[in-house]
């Protein structure tokens, strides 16, 4: 075992936000599950990452009950580590690097929510740490992002009607361009399944 699948923040917290209606892929859990099944068949380590903000009082506060895997996903408790992070990347506030080092992991496959935030940041850090990283672009999801000068209390409708808002599709495209050949290899779920000889 020298590879690991890192599943980042595919958690119910996001569904509990009004912004979920704008998510680029409402079926993100299904794409992630395909990767999980592929990793298990290959004997790769699966690491589950959840984002938590204790005491925040919002959907990322564990006390509210949303900091859990999306219902469609099932972790194997005995063999698949679950870590909680409080930073954007999955390394800084966790023991992820130690966990990977102890198991001799050198290659990472990364997926999750949000494409340009926790997923991209984890990918960049992993690349800098010397891991060979594959970002599975269609097993990530994100939301439109308002302009930096937009009011903080902007409603979803107002954000979507603002011509300065960057669409989720454009964010994903820019992330792919920014990471490819620098921090990661970009792949799709179907490409990885085909390479492994698995059905699409």
Residue pairs with C-beta under 8 A, 6 or more apart in sequence:
1 43
1 44
1 45
1 103
1 104
1 105
2 104
2 105
2 106
2 107
3 39
3 42
3 44
3 45
3 105
3 106
3 107
3 108
3 109
4 39
4 44
4 45
4 46
4 47
4 100
4 103
4 105
4 107
4 108
4 109
5 35
5 36
5 39
5 44
5 45
5 46
5 47
5 108
5 109
5 110
5 111
6 47
6 49
6 90
6 96
6 108
6 109
6 110
6 111
6 112
6 122
6 126
7 32
7 35
7 36
7 46
7 47
7 48
7 49
7 73
7 111
7 112
8 49
8 90
8 110
8 111
8 112
8 113
8 118
8 119
8 122
9 49
9 50
9 51
9 112
9 113
9 114
9 118
9 119
10 28
10 29
10 32
10 69
10 70
10 73
10 111
10 112
10 113
11 50
11 51
11 66
11 67
11 68
11 69
11 70
11 113
12 66
12 67
12 68
12 69
12 70
12 71
13 51
13 59
13 60
13 66
13 67
14 20
14 23
14 59
14 113
15 66
15 70
16 59
16 64
16 66
17 59
18 156
19 143
19 156
20 26
20 143
21 156
22 143
22 144
22 156
22 159
22 160
22 168
23 141
23 142
23 143
23 168
24 115
24 141
24 142
24 143
24 168
24 169
24 172
25 31
25 138
25 141
28 70
28 113
28 139
28 140
28 141
29 70
29 71
29 72
29 73
30 72
31 111
31 136
31 138
31 139
31 189
32 73
32 111
32 112
32 139
33 72
33 73
34 139
34 189
34 193
35 109
35 111
35 136
35 139
35 189
35 192
36 46
36 73
38 192
38 193
38 196
38 198
39 45
39 46
39 109
40 46
40 76
41 196
41 198
42 196
44 109
45 80
45 81
45 100
45 103
45 105
46 75
46 76
46 79
46 80
47 80
47 81
47 82
47 83
47 96
47 99
47 100
48 69
48 75
48 80
48 81
48 82
48 83
49 82
49 83
49 84
49 85
49 90
49 94
49 96
49 112
49 122
50 67
50 68
50 69
50 82
50 83
50 84
50 85
51 60
51 67
51 84
51 85
51 86
51 118
52 60
52 61
52 62
52 67
52 84
52 85
52 86
53 60
53 61
53 86
54 61
54 62
54 63
54 86
55 61
55 63
57 64
58 64
59 66
60 66
60 67
61 67
62 84
67 84
69 75
75 82
81 99
83 90
83 94
83 95
83 96
83 99
84 94
85 92
85 93
85 94
85 118
86 93
87 93
88 117
88 118
88 121
88 122
89 118
89 121
89 122
89 124
89 125
90 96
90 118
90 122
90 125
91 97
91 122
91 125
91 126
91 129
92 125
97 129
100 108
100 131
105 131
106 130
106 131
106 132
107 131
107 132
107 133
107 134
108 126
108 131
108 132
108 133
108 134
109 133
109 134
109 136
109 192
110 119
110 122
110 123
110 126
110 133
110 134
110 135
110 136
110 184
111 119
111 135
111 136
111 139
111 140
112 118
112 119
112 139
112 140
113 119
113 140
113 141
113 142
114 140
114 141
114 142
114 143
115 137
115 140
115 141
115 142
115 168
115 171
115 172
115 175
116 142
116 145
116 171
116 172
116 174
116 175
117 142
119 135
119 140
119 175
120 135
120 175
120 178
120 179
123 133
123 135
123 179
123 183
123 184
124 179
124 183
126 133
126 183
127 133
127 182
127 183
127 184
128 183
132 185
133 183
133 184
133 185
134 184
134 185
134 186
134 187
134 192
135 176
135 179
135 184
135 185
135 186
135 187
136 187
136 188
136 189
136 192
137 172
137 175
137 176
137 186
137 187
137 188
138 188
138 189
138 190
139 189
140 172
140 175
141 168
142 168
142 171
142 172
143 168
144 159
144 160
144 165
144 166
144 167
144 168
144 171
145 165
145 166
145 171
146 154
146 159
146 162
146 164
146 165
147 162
147 164
147 165
147 166
149 164
150 159
150 162
150 164
150 165
154 162
159 165
176 186
179 186
180 186
190 200
193 199
193 200
194 200
